[in-house]
Amino acid sequence: MDRILTLEFVRVTEAAAIKCGRLVGRGDKIGADQLAVDGMRSEFEKVHIDGEVVIGEGEMDEAPMLYIGEKVGLGGDSVDIAVDPLEGTNLVAKGQNGAIAVLAIAPRGCLLHAPDMYMEKIAVGPRAAGRIDINAPVKENLRRVAEAMERSVDDLSVVILDRERHADIIRDCREAGARIRLITDGDVTPAIEVGIEGSGVHMLIGTGGAPEGVLAAAALKCLGGDMQGRLVPHSDEEVRRAKEMGVADIHQVFTIDDLVKGDDCIFSATAITPGNTLRGIQYFGGGARTQTVVMRYKTGTVRFVDTIHKFGNRGMSIKL
């Protein structure tokens, strides 16, 4: 992929964040999501790619834009696109931390076509890469990660979605002595934090959305981290859907290289509300300021882009 595309994808996630950010705390998660979709889709039309959405807002009959299978771009490199224009709709509606506009891009055929169902996940940063096993007990994984990071288990911080289904995982983490940070929604943001040294987050574990799992894997691959996932179908229909999308073995443990294949991918996430590593969008008279993290696996670069956008006829934006 052309390296110049990296900044183009920053503009795509910035557009989604700016469009929906005005609804932070307004209680309208559906309206915020639609604005994010509108912003992201319109910006894709300016990018020189031959893109196909493989993870998006749903099927063609469910989503008018950014649906699975939709073609976007002006033509160019053939790429798979995974998007979540608003990761954390409830977070935006309630004005809570951690909402982002996010996408991942890879050459055609390199992103897992993950069905919209649950996925078990375990993710760690670079220093613990290669040490996790989704089939091993939670306490064993904690021991391995602590050993790899040259610290004790009680120095580890683990992010888990606050759900009843995670009661056993939460208990096991606490019994082992690890600290827990429970989150209400959105597990892509903590996956990014896991991969960034100094974020204070050392592991993500639990069951969340499979499409979000692919986005998280793209970020962690760029950061040198590690992740494993396994689909959790709840019906025969979900099993059928997974097989239609190319998942031959519903019980397969996906490694990070199964979720994101090949030697190139680009990940971009713009904060809508504040997080540990990114400041949320800030509006001012005539403009806004955004923070984005953009990464590329092939080059190993991780950039934090701080942007001032001037609204008006010229549509000016200034990169700091």
C-alpha positions in Angstrom: 0.0 0.0 0.0 1.1 3.5 -0.8 2.5 5.2 2.4 0.7 8.4 1.5 -2.6 6.6 2.3 -1.7 6.7 6.0 -2.6 10.4 6.4 -5.7 9.9 4.2 -7.0 7.4 6.7 -6.4 9.8 9.5 -8.7 12.2 7.7 -11.4 9.5 7.5 -11.5 8.8 11.2 -11.2 12.5 12.0 -14.2 13.2 9.9 -16.3 10.6 11.7 -15.3 11.9 15.1 -15.9 15.6 14.2 -19.3 14.8 12.7 -20.7 12.9 15.7 -18.8 14.6 18.6 -21.4 17.3 18.9 -23.8 14.6 20.3 -21.5 13.6 23.2 -23.7 13.4 26.4 -26.9 14.1 24.5 -28.3 10.6 25.0 -28.8 9.9 21.3 -26.6 6.9 20.4 -28.4 6.1 17.2 -28.1 9.7 15.9 -24.4 9.9 16.9 -23.6 6.6 15.1 -25.4 7.8 12.0 -23.4 11.1 12.0 -20.2 9.1 12.4 -21.1 6.9 9.4 -22.0 9.9 7.3 -18.6 11.6 8.1 -16.5 8.5 7.5 -18.3 7.5 4.3 -18.0 10.9 2.7 -14.3 11.1 3.4 -13.7 7.6 1.9 -14.9 9.0 -1.4 -11.8 11.1 -1.6 -9.2 8.3 -1.0 -7.4 6.6 -3.9 -8.2 3.0 -3.0 -10.3 0.2 -4.4 -11.7 -0.6 -1.1 -14.2 -3.3 0.0 -15.8 -3.1 3.5 -15.4 -6.5 5.1 -16.4 -5.4 8.6 -18.9 -2.6 8.8 -22.3 -1.5 9.9 -24.1 -4.6 8.9 -25.6 -6.2 5.8 -26.7 -4.2 2.8 -30.3 -4.4 3.8 -29.5 -3.3 7.4 -27.2 -0.4 6.7 -27.4 2.2 3.9 -23.7 3.0 4.1 -20.5 1.2 5.0 -22.3 -2.1 4.8 -20.4 -5.4 4.4 -19.4 -5.8 0.7 -19.7 -2.1 -0.1 -17.1 -0.6 -2.4 -15.5 2.7 -1.5 -12.7 4.9 -2.8 -11.7 6.5 -6.1 -9.7 3.5 -7.3 -6.2 2.4 -6.6 -4.8 -0.3 -4.2 -7.2 -3.2 -3.7 -7.8 -3.3 0.1 -10.0 -4.8 2.8 -11.6 -2.3 5.1 -12.8 -2.8 8.7 -14.6 0.1 10.2 -16.4 1.1 13.3 -17.3 4.8 12.8 -18.4 5.0 16.4 -16.9 2.4 18.7 -18.8 3.1 22.0 -22.2 4.5 21.1 -23.3 4.3 24.7 -20.1 6.0 25.8 -20.9 9.0 23.5 -24.6 9.0 24.5 -23.6 9.2 28.2 -20.6 11.4 27.8 -18.2 8.7 29.1 -14.6 8.1 28.3 -13.2 5.8 25.6 -15.3 6.4 22.5 -13.3 6.4 19.2 -13.8 6.4 15.4 -11.7 3.6 14.1 -10.7 1.7 11.0 -8.2 -0.9 9.8 -6.9 -1.3 6.2 -5.0 -4.3 4.7 -4.4 -5.7 1.2 -7.4 -7.6 -0.2 -7.9 -10.9 1.5 -5.9 -10.1 4.6 -8.5 -9.2 7.2 -10.7 -11.9 8.7 -14.3 -11.6 7.6 -15.6 -11.8 11.2 -19.3 -12.3 11.5 -21.3 -10.2 13.9 -21.2 -12.5 16.9 -19.2 -12.8 20.1 -15.6 -13.7 20.3 -13.4 -14.8 23.3 -10.3 -12.6 23.4 -7.0 -12.3 25.2 -4.6 -9.5 24.3 -1.2 -8.3 25.6 1.5 -5.9 24.6 4.9 -6.5 22.9 6.8 -7.7 26.0 4.3 -10.5 26.6 3.9 -11.5 22.9 4.0 -15.2 22.4 3.2 -16.0 26.0 -0.6 -16.1 26.0 -2.8 -19.2 25.5 -6.6 -18.7 25.3 -7.0 -22.4 26.3 -5.0 -22.0 29.5 -6.5 -20.9 32.8 -6.7 -17.2 33.5 -4.2 -17.5 36.4 -1.7 -19.3 34.2 -1.9 -16.5 31.6 -1.4 -13.9 34.3 1.7 -15.8 35.6 3.2 -16.0 32.1 2.5 -12.3 31.3 4.0 -11.2 34.7 7.1 -13.3 34.1 7.5 -11.9 30.6 7.2 -8.4 31.9 9.5 -9.1 34.8 7.0 -8.1 37.5 4.7 -9.8 39.9 1.0 -10.6 39.1 -0.2 -8.0 41.6 1.6 -5.4 39.4 -0.6 -6.3 36.4 -3.7 -4.3 35.4 -6.3 -6.2 33.4 -9.2 -4.7 31.5 -12.5 -6.6 31.4 -15.9 -5.7 30.1 -18.3 -5.4 33.1 -20.6 -8.2 32.2 -22.2 -11.1 34.2 -20.6 -13.6 31.8 -17.2 -12.5 33.1 -17.8 -13.3 36.8 -15.4 -16.3 36.8 -12.7 -14.4 35.0 -13.0 -11.4 37.4 -12.8 -13.8 40.3 -9.8 -15.6 39.0 -7.9 -12.3 38.3 -8.6 -11.1 41.8 -7.7 -14.3 43.4 -4.4 -14.2 41.5 -3.8 -10.7 42.8 -4.1 -8.7 39.6 -5.8 -5.3 39.5 -8.9 -5.0 37.4 -10.3 -2.1 35.4 -13.9 -2.8 34.5 -15.3 -1.0 31.4 -18.9 -0.6 30.4 -18.4 -0.6 26.6 -15.9 -0.5 23.8 -12.9 -3.0 24.0 -10.9 -1.6 21.0 -9.6 1.4 23.0 -8.2 -0.8 25.8 -6.6 -3.1 23.2 -4.7 -0.1 21.9 -3.7 0.8 25.4 -2.4 -2.7 26.1 0.1 -2.3 23.3 1.4 1.1 24.3 4.1 1.1 27.0 3.3 3.3 30.0 -0.5 3.2 29.5 -0.9 1.2 32.7 -2.9 -1.6 31.0 -1.2 -5.0 30.6 -3.9 -7.4 29.5 -7.4 -7.4 27.9 -9.4 -10.6 28.5 -13.1 -11.6 28.0 -15.8 -12.0 25.4 -16.8 -9.1 23.2 -17.7 -8.5 19.5 -15.9 -10.4 16.9 -15.7 -7.5 14.4 -14.1 -5.4 17.2 -11.7 -8.2 17.7 -10.3 -7.8 14.2 -9.9 -4.1 14.7 -8.1 -4.7 18.0 -5.8 -7.3 16.3 -4.9 -4.8 13.6 -3.8 -2.2 16.2 -1.9 -4.8 18.3 -0.1 -6.2 15.2 1.1 -2.7 14.4 2.2 -2.2 18.0 4.0 -5.6 18.2 1.5 -7.0 20.7 -0.3 -10.3 20.6 -3.9 -11.5 20.6 -5.9 -14.7 20.3 -9.6 -15.1 19.7 -12.2 -17.7 19.3 -15.8 -17.3 18.0 -18.7 -17.9 20.4 -21.8 -18.6 18.4 -25.1 -18.6 20.2 -27.3 -20.2 17.5 -27.2 -22.4 14.4 -27.8 -19.3 12.4 -24.6 -17.7 13.7 -22.7 -20.9 12.9 -24.1 -20.8 9.3 -23.3 -17.2 8.9 -19.7 -17.7 10.1 -19.2 -20.5 7.6 -20.6 -18.4 4.8 -18.0 -15.8 5.6 -15.2 -18.3 5.3 -14.8 -19.7 8.8 -14.3 -23.4 8.2 -13.8 -24.4 11.9 -16.1 -22.6 14.3 -13.9 -23.7 17.2 -10.7 -22.4 15.7 -8.4 -20.4 17.9 -7.4 -17.4 15.8 -3.9 -16.0 16.3 -3.1 -12.4 15.5 -1.8 -13.5 12.1 -5.0 -15.3 11.4 -7.1 -12.2 12.2 -4.8 -9.9 10.2 -2.7 -11.7 7.6 0.3 -10.5 5.6 3.0 -8.0 6.1 1.1 -4.7 5.8 -1.9 -3.1 7.6 -2.8 0.4 8.7 -4.8 1.3 11.7 -6.3 4.7 12.6 -8.3 5.8 15.6 -9.5 9.3 16.5 -10.7 9.9 20.0 -14.3 11.2 20.4 -14.3 11.2 24.2 -11.1 11.1 26.4 -9.1 8.0 26.9 -5.8 7.0 28.6 -3.7 7.8 25.5 -5.8 10.2 23.4 -7.6 13.4 24.3 -11.2 13.6 23.2 -12.4 16.0 20.6 -12.6 19.7 21.6 -14.7 22.2 19.8 -14.1 26.0 19.8 -15.5 28.9 17.8 -15.0 28.1 14.2 -13.3 24.7 14.6 -12.3 21.7 16.6 -9.1 19.9 17.8 -8.7 16.1 17.5 -6.1 13.6 18.5 -5.5 10.4 16.4 -3.2 7.5 16.7 -2.2 6.0 13.3 0.0 3.0 12.9 1.5 0.9 10.0 2.7 -2.6 10.5 5.1 -2.7 7.5 7.2 0.3 8.8 6.6 -0.1 12.5 5.6 3.6 12.8 3.1 4.8 15.4 2.1 8.4 15.1 0.0 10.6 17.4 -1.6 13.3 15.2 -2.8 16.4 16.9 -5.0 18.4 14.5 -6.7 21.8 14.5 -9.6 21.9 12.1 -10.9 25.3 10.9 -14.5 25.1 9.8 -15.8 27.3 7.0 -15.7 27.6 3.2 -12.0 26.7 2.9 -12.2 23.6 5.1 -8.7 24.3 6.5 -7.0 22.0 8.8 -3.6 22.5 10.5 -1.4 19.6 11.6 0.5 20.3 14.8 
